Amino acid sequence: MKASDWISVKDDLPNIGDNVIVCTTNGKICVTSMYIPKDQYGNILGDKEWRGSSMMANSITHWQKIVLPKE
């Protein structure tokens, strides 16, 4: 991972459902994605959000696409 591969959440967010690598304020690295919260009837409840705990989601500072190695 190069520093230039990281995208600030202030600049852009990933597409809904795309798994990405994220970095948090305390330096933790993990894989997550974004989703749009809906109720049991499919009604949209808000803007897109990070999957995971609110504590983790609120600490995400940067993300990058997952690039698989070429065969």
C-alpha positions in Angstrom: 0.0 0.0 0.0 1.4 3.4 -1.0 0.4 6.6 0.8 -0.9 7.9 -2.5 -3.4 5.0 -2.7 -5.4 6.2 0.4 -8.4 8.4 -0.2 -9.6 10.7 2.6 -13.2 10.3 3.6 -13.4 14.1 3.4 -12.6 13.9 -0.4 -14.7 10.9 -1.5 -16.5 7.7 -0.3 -16.6 4.3 -1.9 -19.6 3.0 -3.9 -22.3 1.1 -2.0 -21.4 -2.5 -1.5 -17.7 -2.3 -2.6 -15.4 -3.9 0.0 -12.6 -1.5 0.8 -9.6 -1.3 3.1 -10.0 1.4 5.7 -7.7 3.1 8.2 -8.9 4.6 11.5 -7.7 7.4 13.7 -5.9 4.9 15.9 -4.1 3.3 13.0 -6.2 0.1 12.8 -6.7 -1.3 9.3 -9.7 -3.4 8.4 -12.1 -4.3 5.5 -15.6 -2.9 5.4 -18.1 -1.4 2.9 -20.9 1.2 2.8 -24.6 0.6 2.7 -27.8 2.5 2.8 -29.8 1.8 5.9 -33.4 0.7 5.3 -36.3 -0.5 7.5 -38.0 -3.8 7.2 -40.2 -2.5 4.4 -37.3 -1.2 2.3 -37.8 2.4 3.1 -34.5 4.4 3.1 -33.7 5.6 6.6 -30.7 7.9 5.8 -27.6 8.5 3.8 -25.0 5.8 3.2 -23.1 4.6 6.2 -20.1 2.4 6.9 -20.8 -1.2 8.0 -19.6 -2.0 11.5 -19.9 -0.4 14.9 -20.6 3.3 15.1 -17.3 3.8 17.1 -15.3 2.2 14.3 -17.3 3.9 11.5 -16.8 7.4 13.2 -13.0 6.8 13.4 -12.4 6.0 9.7 -10.2 8.6 8.1 -9.0 7.0 4.8 -9.9 4.1 2.5 -8.6 2.4 -0.6 -9.9 -0.1 -3.2 -8.8 -3.7 -2.7 -6.6 -4.6 -5.6 -6.1 -8.4 -6.1 -2.8 -9.6 -7.4 -2.6 -10.6 -11.1 -2.2 -14.3 -11.8 
